[in-house]
Amino acid sequence: MTTALILAAALILLAALAGLTRALRGPAAADRMMAAQLLCSGGIGALLLVAIATDLPGVVDVALVLALLGAFASIAFVLAARGLGEK
């Protein structure tokens, strides 16, 4: 079971990294932000699978921090796009 969970985490990371091409070549800023969110979501999923497979509770904390960083990045993007970030 542990091997299957680690393999699933690796596949999720590979799928998320495939979105990295969009982040690097995205024609619009929104495309880049969505690709960054995909990387964040994939990282969270992979970390949670690794936490279950290895029975390390600290990995769940890292996944929660990554979720917070992704949410703050989205908020910062929206504020910058609307021009509210400047005063």
N, C-alpha and C positions, 0 to 999 in steps of 0.2 A: 504494500500500500504506500509506503514511503517513497519508493521509486516512482510510482505513478504520479504522486503529488508533485515531486520535484520535476518530472517530465512535463506535467501540465503547466507548472510555473515557467519552465523554459520556453514552452510554446507560446504562452501569453506574452512573455518578454520579446520573443521574436516577432510576434504580430504587432506589438507596440513599437518596436524598433523599425518596422517597415513604414510606420507613419512618420518616422524621422525624416524621410526624404521629402515629405510634404512640408515639414517644419523648415527644412533648409531651402526648398525651392518654391515655397508657397507664393502664388501671385499676389495674394492680399494678406494683410495683417490678421484678418479673421481666420484664414486658413492656417496660419502659423499658430495661432492661439488654440485652435481646435486640435491640431497635432500635438501641442504641448499637453493639452488635457488628456489626449489619448495615451501619451507616455505616462502621465501621472496615474491614470486609472489602471493601466496595465501594470505599473510598478506596485500599486496597492494590492491588486489581485495576486500578483506573484509573491509578494511579501507575506500575505495572509496564508497562501498555500504552503510556503516554506515554514511559517510559524506552526502550522498544524503538523507538518511532516516531521519537524525537528523537536517539537514540544518546547520551544523557547518563547516565553511570554514577552521578552523584550522586543522581538521582531514585530509584534502587534503594535507596540508603542511607536516604532519607526514608521509603520504603515499609517498610523493615525497622524503623525507629524507630516508625512507626505500628503495626506488628504487635506490637512489645513493649509499647507503651502500651495497646493493646487487651487483651493478655493480663494485664497488671497490673491493669487496670480490672476484669476478670472476677474475678481473685483477691480484690481488695478488696471487690467486691460479695458474694462468697460468705462471706468472713470477717465482713463486717458483718451479713449475714443470719443467720449462726449465732451472732453475739454474741461472736466470738473477737477482734474488733478492739479490744475494751475490756479493760483490765487494771486 
